[in-house]
Amino acid sequence: MVNWLWPWKSATPEHPKPEAHTQATTLRTHAKDTRDTFIPANSTSTWPWNRPSEPKTSADLSTPVVPRIDVLVAQSDALLDSWLASSTVLAVVAAGTGGLLTLGFGYAYGRYGKRLRNSEWITPDWLGGKRWVRGIVTNVGDGDNFRLFHTPRFGGYHWPLKWRPVPSKAKALKDETLHVRLAGVDAPEASHFGKEAQPFANEAIDWLTNYVGGRKVYCQLIRKDQYSRVIANVYRPYRFIPGSVYKGKNISREILSAGFASVYEQAGAEYGPYGKEHFQQLEATAKKARRGQWAKPGQRESPADYKRRHSQTDAKLGTKPDQPSS
């Protein structure tokens, strides 16, 4: 009797008999291809892929077996040689390489070499805090805004690839600078179009000029205002620390601490990574220490109230509102 088991188990006779007295009996099974298959009763049932291999002859043992990896390497080398010998393949490879290099150069130039000549050159992909620009402050208009000459990393304005000077004359700088406004602060208004200046307006301008005038700054561009100025988080870097490592001191925080600006609380105000409460704490600390415009106690008109008052006067007189100082 045959002990029927699954193919992965061995089948052994219930009553093994000596080899000499064993008679070969067969069992007929029906395969899918309707052919008869005979399985000896004293054999082990196995799947077709588990059949024992045929015994090797002496000729097979004497023939060296070449590893398959060597065959694949040899075939790959032959295929590569045939490709390199084809002028068509070489032309396609050269054209593809040239296209990739052109795209890479175009991307690198657009991101690190293209200079923004003025605010009109700033497209939406530069705004929203996505991009940073570096440049030299060429002029300070009010205590909270200035003119920036953009100097891109690979534009020829920085060592060791420096071959271009930054213009210093007003004629050369005309329409070549970005009008940047500090985010989150409002400095005393200077005199414009015959209107009186607010107290400490000139002191605020002097402070900002001494702090960033003629120096390199980093600007994180946020948005444009109604006067086409760029609202930005501005940082003054340290001289020997790369901007990629540390951007430096935030100028809005510094002017608040110095007491020459107050927190800007109008619609669309931006405070960078610090938040409005932090800016208000800096202003309160400067007031308590009587720094800058807070040196003399007493009520004073805020820059927002000053602009609101003059806007109402202009509306009554039918005159055009003031433009921001450049």
KEPAKOL-53693 format. One record per residue: x, y, z of N, C-alpha, C in turn; residue in three letters. Coordinates in steps of 0.05 Angstrom, whole numbers, plus 32768, in hexadecimal, padded with zeros to 4 digits. Layout:
<pts>
XYZXYZXYZAla
...
</pts>
This chain:
<pts>
80117FE88000800080008000801280198000Met
8009802D7FF1801980457FEF800F805A8003Val
8020806680128019807B8024801980968015Asn
8001809F800D800080B87FFD800380D1800ETrp
801680E08008801C80F98017801F81108003Leu
80218128800D8027813F7FFC8043813B7FEFTrp
804781497FD9806181457FCB8079814B7FDBPro
8077815D7FF0808F81637FFF809481508016Trp
8084813C801880898128802D8091810D8020Lys
809F80FE802E80A880E58023809380D08026Ser
809280BE8013807F80A78014808F808D8017Ala
8089807E802B8098806580308084804E8032Thr
808A8037802980788020802C807280198049Pro
805A8010804E80538008806980637FEF8072Glu
80677FDC805F80767FC48066808D7FC18052His
80A47FCE805880BA7FCB804680C47FAE8044Pro
80CA7FA7802B80D37F8C802680EF7F8D801BLys
80FD7F77801C81187F77801181177F7E7FF4Pro
812D7F8B7FEB812E7F947FCF812A7F7E7FBBGlu
81347F677FC181337F517FAE81177F477FA9Ala
81057F497FBE80EA7F3E7FBC80D67F537FB5His
80DE7F6D7FB180CB7F837FAB80C37F827F8EThr
80A97F827F8A809F7F827F6F80967F9E7F68Gln
809D7FA77F5080967FC37F4880797FC47F41Ala
806A7FD37F51804E7FD87F4B804B7FF57F44Thr
80367FFA7F36803380167F2C8017801F7F32Thr
801480397F347FFA80467F387FF680587F21Leu
7FDE80577F167FD880687EFF7FCA80827F09Arg
7FD680987F007FCA80B27F077FC480C07EEDThr
7FB080D27EEF7FA780E07ED77FB280FC7ED8His
7FC481037EC57FD0811E7EC37FBF81307EB2Ala
7FC5814A7EB27FB5815D7EA37FB781597E85Lys
7FCE814F7E7C7FD1814B7E5F7FC8812F7E57Asp
7FB981227E697FAC81087E637FC180F27E5EThr
7FD980F77E647FEE80E27E617FEF80D27E7BArg
7FF780B87E797FFA80A77E90801580AA7E9DAsp
801580AC7EB7802E80AF7EC6802F80987EDAThr
8045808B7EDA804980747EEC805C807C7F02Phe
805380777F1A8063807E7F31806980647F40Ile
8083805C7F42808980447F51808080467F6EPro
807780307F78806C80317F93808180367FA8Ala
8099802E7FA380AE80317FB780BF804A7FB2Asn
80B4805D7FA280C380767F9D80B7808D7FADSer
80C480A47FAD80BB80BC7FBB80AE80CE7FA7Thr
809580D77FAD808780E97F9B809281057F9ESer
809A81117F8880A6812C7F888099813C7F72Thr
809B81577F75809381697F5F80A781687F49Trp
809E816F7F3080B1816D7F1980CB817C7F1DPro
80C981947F2B80E281A37F2F80F481987F45Trp
80EA81857F5480FA81797F698105815D7F61Asn
810481577F47810E813C7F3F812C813B7F43Arg
813581247F4C815281217F4F816181237F34Pro
817781307F35818681347F1D8193811A7F14Ser
819881197EFA81A581017EF081C281007EF9Glu
81CC80E97EFE81E980E77F0681FB80F17EF0Pro
820E81017EF88221810D7EE5823680F87EDDLys
823D80FB7EC4825280E97EB9826D80F57EBEThr
828180E67EB8829D80F17EBB82A281087EA9Ser
829581087E918299811F7E7E828D81387E89Ala
827581367E978269814D7EA2827A81587EB9Asp
828581467EC98295814F7EE082AF815D7ED7Leu
82B981557EC082D281617EB682CE817B7EA9Ser
82B581827EA182B0819C7E9382AD81B27EA8Thr
82BC81C87EA782B981DE7EBB829F81ED7EB7Pro
829281F47ECD827982037ECC827F82217ECEVal
827782307EBA827C824D7EBA8266825B7ECAVal
826D826B7EDD825882797EED8247828B7EDBPro
822E828D7EE1821C829D7ED0822282BB7ED0Arg
822D82C57EE6823482E17EE7824982E87ED3Ile
825C82D67ECE827182DB7EBA826582DC7E9EAsp
825182CB7E9A824482CB7E7F823682E67E7BVal
822882EF7E8F821983097E8D822C83207E89Leu
824383207E97825683367E94826283367E78Val
8268831E7E6E8273831C7E52825E83267E3EAla
8245831E7E42823183287E2F822D83467E31Gln
822E83517E49822B836E7E4C8242837D7E3FSer
825A83727E428271837F7E35826F837F7E17Asp
826583687E0C826283667DEF824D837A7DE5Ala
8237837C7DF48222838F7DEC822B83AC7DEELeu
823B83B37E03824583CE7E05825883D47DEFLeu
826983C17DE8827C83C67DD2826D83CB7DB7Asp
825783BC7DB3824883C07D9B823B83DB7D9ASer
823183E57DB2822583FF7DB3823A84157DAETrp
825184137DBB826684277DB7827084287D9BLeu
826E84127D8D827784127D718262841E7D5EAla
824A84247D688235842F7D578235844D7D59Ser
8237845B7D43823784787D43821C84837D4BSer
820784757D4581EC847E7D4C81E9847F7D6BThr
81F2846A7D7881F0846A7D95820084807DA2Val
821884847D978229849A7DA2821C84B57D9ELeu
820F84B97D87820284D37D8381EB84D77D96Ala
81DB84C17D9B81C584C37DAE81CF84C97DCAVal
81E484BB7DD281EF84C07DED81FA84DC7DF0Val
820784E67DDB821285017DDC81FC85167DDEAla
81E685127DCE81D085247DCE81C285247DE9Ala
81BE850C7DF581B1850B7E0F81C185187E25Gly
81DC85137E2481ED851F7E3881ED853D7E36Thr
81EE85477E1D81EE85647E1981D485707E22Gly
81BD85627E1E81A3856D7E2781A2856E7E45Gly
81AC85597E5381AC85597E7081BD856F7E7CLeu
81D585737E6F81E685887E7981DA85A47E75Leu
81CC85A77E5F81BF85C17E5981A985C67E6EThr
819985B27E74818485B57E87818F85BB7EA3Leu
81A485AC7EAA81B185B17EC481BD85CD7EC7Gly
81C985D67EB181D585F17EB281BF86067EB4Phe
81A986027EA5819386157EA6818686167EC1Gly
818385FF7ECE817885FF7EE9818B860D7EFDTyr
81A586077EFB81B886137F0E81BA86317F0AAla
81B9863A7EF181BA86567EEC81A186647EF6Tyr
818986587EF1817186657EFA816F86677F18Gly
817A86547F26817886547F43819086627F51Arg
81A886607F4681BF866B7F5481CF86807F44Tyr
81C886847F2B81D786977F1B81C786AF7F10Gly
81AD86AC7F0F819C86C17F04819986D87F18Lys
819D86F17F0F819B87087F21817F87157F1DArg
8172871A7F34815987287F33815F87467F32Leu
815987537F1C8161876F7F18814F87827F29Arg
8135877B7F2B8123878C7F3B810B877A7F43Asn
80F887867F5080E187777F5A80D0876B7F44Ser
80D187777F2C80C1876C7F1580CC87517F0CGlu
80E4874B7F1380F187317F0B80E9871B7F1DTrp
80DC87217F3480D6870C7F4780BC86FF7F3FIle
80BD86E57F3980A686D67F32809A86C87F4BThr
808186BD7F49807586B17F618085869A7F6DPro
8095868C7F5E80A486767F6980BB867F7F7CAsp
80C186997F7C80D586A47F8E80C886AC7FA9Trp
80AE86AE7FAA80A086B97FC2809686A37FD4Leu
808A86AB7FEA807F86977FFD8094868A800FGly
80AB8697801180C0868B802280CF86748016Gly
80CA866F7FFB80D786587FEE80F4865D7FE6Lys
80FB86767FE18115867C7FD6812386917FE7Arg
813D86907FE6814E86A57FF4815E86B37FDFTrp
816386CD7FE4817586DC7FD3818986EA7FE5Val
81A186ED7FDA81B686FB7FE881BD87147FD8Arg
81C687287FE581CD87417FD781D987557FEAGly
81DF876D7FDE81EB87837FEC81D787997FEFIle
81D587A4800781C387BA800C81D087D38002Val
81C387E07FEF81CE87F87FE281C388127FECThr
81AA88117FF8819E882A8001818888238015Asn
81858834802A81708831803E815C8848803AVal
814388428036812E885680328122885F804CGly
8116884C805A810A885180748117883D8088Asp
810E883F80A18119882D80B58111881080B1Gly
80FF880A809F80F687EE809B80F887E4807EAsp
810687F3806D810987EA8051812387F48045Asn
812D87E68031814687ED8024814787E28008Phe
815C87E97FF9816087DF7FDE817687CA7FDFArg
817187B47FD08183879E7FD0818D87987FB3Leu
81A787977FAF81B2878E7F9681B787707F98Phe
81A887617F8981A987447F8A81C4873A7F7FHis
81D287297F8E81EB871E7F8581E986FF7F87Thr
81E186F27F7281DD86D47F7481F886C67F78Pro
81F686AE7F82820E869F7F8A8222869C7F73Arg
821886957F5B822B86917F44822786A77F30Phe
822286BF7F39821E86D67F27823786E67F22Gly
824D86DE7F2F826686ED7F2B826B87027F40Gly
825D87017F57826087157F6B826D870A7F85Tyr
827386F17F85827E86E47F9D829886D57F97His
82AA86D47FAA82C286C47FA782BB86A77FA8Trp
82C986957F9982E1869B7F8982DA86A17F6CPro
82C186A67F6582B886AB7F4A82B086C87F47Leu
82BE86DA7F5482B686F67F5482C487057F3ELys
82B487107F2C82C087217F1682AE873A7F11Trp
8298873C7F20828687537F1C828587637F36Arg
8287877E7F348283878F7F4B826687967F4FPro
825F879D7F67824487A67F6D824387C47F68Val
823187CE7F57823087EB7F51822C87FB7F6BPro
823788137F6A823488257F81822788407F7ASer
822688477F60821B88607F5781FD885D7F53Lys
81EE88727F5881D188717F5681C8886C7F39Ala
81D788767F2581CF88717F0A81D188547F02Lys
81E688477F0C81EA882A7F0581D688197F15Ala
81CC88237F2B81BA88137F3C819C88177F34Leu
8197882A7F22817B882F7F1B816E88177F0ELys
8157880E7F19814887F77F0F815987DD7F12Asp
816C87DC7F23817D87C47F27817D87BA7F43Glu
816A87C27F53816987B97F6F814D87B07F77Thr
814B87A07F8C813187977F97812A87A97FAELeu
811187B27FAF810787C27FC680FD87AF7FDBHis
810B87AC7FF181058798800680FB87A6801FVal
80E5879B802A80DA87A5804380DD878F8059Arg
80E68798807080E98785808680CE877A808FLeu
80CC8760809380B38753809B80AE875780B8Ala
8095875D80BF808C875D80DB8092877680EBGly
809E878B80E080A587A380EF809C87BC80E0Val
809987D280EF809187EB80E480A1880180F2Asp
80B2880E80E280C4882380ED80B6883E80EAAla
80BF885280F980B3886D80F780B6887880DAPro
80A1888580D080A1888F80B580B288A880B2Glu
80C288A8809C80D388BF809680C288D48087Ala
80CD88EB808280BF8900807480BD88FA8056Ser
80A488FA804C809F88F5802F808C890A8024His
80928915800D808089277FFF8076893E8011Phe
80888949802080828960803180758959804BGly
80708940805080638939806A80798936807FLys
8071893D80988085893C80AD808D892080B4Glu
80A6891D80BD80AF890380C580A788FD80E1Ala
80A488E380E7809E88DB810380B788DD8114Gln
80B488E1812E80CB88E1813F80DB88C7813DPro
80F588C9813D810888B3813C810888A58121Phe
80FD88B1810C80FE88A680F2811A88A680E7Ala
812888BC80EA814488BE80E0815688AC80F0Asn
815188A9810A81618897811B815E887A8111Glu
81458873810A814088588100814F885380E6Ala
814F886780D4815D886480BB817B886180C0Ile
8185887180D281A2887080D881A9885580E4Asp
8198884A80F5819E88308101819F881A80ECTrp
818A881A80DA818A880580C581A1880980B1Leu
81A8882280AB81BF8826809981D9881C80A5Thr
81DD882180BE81F5881880CC81F687F980CEAsn
81DE87ED80D081DD87D180D581E087C080BCTyr
81D587CA80A581D687B9808D81E087C88075Val
81E487E2807681ED87F1805F820787E78053Gly
820787E18039821F87D7802C822787BB8033Gly
821687AD8042821D8792804B820C877D803CArg
82158764803E8206874E803281F187458045Lys
81D98740803A81C38736804A81B6871F803BVal
81A7870E804A819786F9803E817986FF8042Tyr
816A86FC802C814E8703802D813D86EB8025Cys
812B86E38037811786CE803180FE86DD8027Gln
80F986DB800D80E386EA800080C886DE8007Leu
80B586EF8010809B86E68019808586EE8005Ile
808287078000806E87117FED8074872D7FE5Arg
806487377FD2806687537FCA804F87637FD6Lys
8054877C7FDD803E878D7FE78033879E7FD1Asp
802187B17FD8801487C17FC4802787D57FB6Gln
803E87D97FC1805287EB7FB6806887DC7FA7Tyr
806487C27FA2807787B07F94809187AD7FA4Ser
808F87B37FBE80A687AC7FD080A4878E7FD7Arg
80BB87827FDC80BB87667FE380BD87648002Val
80A98758800E80AA8753802B80BC873A802FIle
80CF873D804180E38728804480ED87268061Ala
80F4870D80698103870980818120870D807AAsn
812C8721808781488729807F815B87228096Val
81728718808E8187870F80A181A2871B8099Tyr
81B0872480AD81CC872E80A981DF871880B2Arg
81ED870C80A081FF86F580A7821886FE80B5Pro
822486EB80C3823F86F080CE825486EF80B8Tyr
826986FD80BB827D86FF80A6828A86E5809EArg
828F86D480B1829F86BC80AC828E86A280AEPhe
827486A480AF8263868D80B08252868C8097Ile
82548677808782458675806E822686768073Pro
82198683806181FC8685806481ED866B8062Gly
81FA8657805581ED863D805481ED862F806FSer
81FF863880818201862C809C81EF863C80AFVal
81F1865780AE81E2866880C081DD868380B3Tyr
81C4868A80B081BD86A380A281C586BC80B1Lys
81C686BB80CB81CE86D280DB81B886DD80ECGly
81B986F780F181A687048103818E870F80F2Lys
8176870A80FD815E871580F0815C873380F5Asn
815B874380E0815C876080E38142876B80F0Ile
812B875E80EA8113876880F7811487658115Ser
811F874F811F8122874B813C813687608147Arg
814B87658138816087778142815587948145Glu
8146879D8131813C87B98132812787BC8147Ile
811787A7814C810487A88162811287A9817DLeu
8127879981808136879A8199814487B4819DSer
814C87C18187815987DB8189814687F2818FAla
812C87ED818C81188801819281118814817CGly
8119880E816381148820814D80FE8816813APhe
80EE8804814480D787FA813480C387EE8147Ala
80AA87EC813E809587DF814D808A87C7813CSer
807A87B781498070879F813B805B87A78127Val
805E879D810E804A87A380F98033878F80FDTyr
801B879B81018004878A81077FED878D80F3Glu
7FF3879880DB7FDF879B80C77FDA878080B8Gln
7FC6878080A67FBF876880987FD7875E8087Ala
7FDB874480877FF087398077800C873A8084Gly
800D8740809E8026874280AC8034872780ADAla
804F872780AA805F870F80AB8074871280C1Glu
807886FC80D0808B86FD80E680A086E880E5Tyr
80A286DB80CE80B786C680CA80B386AF80DDGly
80C886A280E480C6868980F580C186908113Pro
80C086AA811A80C086B1813780A386B58141Tyr
809186C08131807686C48139807286E08144Gly
805986E9814580518704814D80578708816BLys
805286F4817B805686F78198807386FD819FGlu
808586F0819180A186F5819680A98711818FHis
809E871B817880A4873781718099874A8185Phe
80818745818F8075875681A48085875681BEGln
8091873F81C580A2873E81DC80BB874F81D9Gln
80C6874E81C180DE875F81BB80D7877C81BDLeu
80C0878481B380B887A081B480B487A981D1Glu
80A6879781E180A1879E81FD80BB87A0820DAla
80CF878F820780E88791821480F787AB820EThr
80F687B381F4810287CD81EC80F487E481FAAla
80DA87E481FC80CB87F9820A80D387FB8227Lys
80D587E3823480DC87E3825080F887EE8255Lys
810A87E88242812687F18245812A880D8239Ala
81148819822E811588338222812B8836820DArg
812B882481FA813E882681E58132883481CCArg
8143884181BD813A884D81A48123886081A7Gly
810E885C819880F7886E819880E8886E81B2Gln
80ED885A81C380E0885881DD80F0886681F3Trp
8104887581EC811588828200810588978210Ala
80F288A4820280E288B8821080C688AC8215Lys
80BD88AB822E80A3889F8233808D88B18229Pro
807588A68225805E88B5821C805288A98203Gly
803A88B181FC802C88A881E5803888B481CCGln
803988A481B7804288AD819D8032889F8187Arg
803188AC8170802288A1815A8032888A814DGlu
80258873814A8032885D813D80358861811FSer
8047885381128049885680F5802F884F80E7Pro
8020883B80F18007883480E47FF3884B80E7Ala
7FF1885880FF7FDF886E81027FE7888680F2Asp
8001888A80F0800C88A080DF8004889D80C2Tyr
8007888580B77FFF8880809B7FE188828097Lys
7FD2887980AB7FB5887A80A97FAB889780A9Arg
7FB788A780BA7FAF88C480BB7FB588D280A1Arg
7FCC88CD80967FD388DB807D7FC288CF8065His
7FBB88B680677FAA88AB80517F8F88B88051Ser
7F8488BD80697F6A88CA806B7F6C88E78061Gln
7F8288F480687F858910805E7F8889118040Thr
7F9788FE80357F9988FD80177F7F88F7800AAsp
7F6E88E680177F5488E0800B7F4288F8800BAla
7F43890980207F33892180217F3C8935800DLys
7F57893880097F61894B7FF77F6289417FDALeu
7F5D89277FD67F5E891C7FBC7F7A89197FB0Gly
7F8E89187FC27FAA89147FB97FB188F77FB8Thr
7FC788F17FAA7FD088D57FA77FDF88CD7FC0Lys
7FD988B57FCB7FE888AC7FE3800688AA7FDEPro
801488AE7FF4803288AD7FF1803B88917FE9Asp
805188917FDA805E88787FD3807588747FE7Gln
807C885B7FED80918856800080AC88627FF7Pro
80BC886A800A80D68875800480E8885F7FF9Ser
80F988677FE6810C88547FDB812788577FE8Ser
</pts>
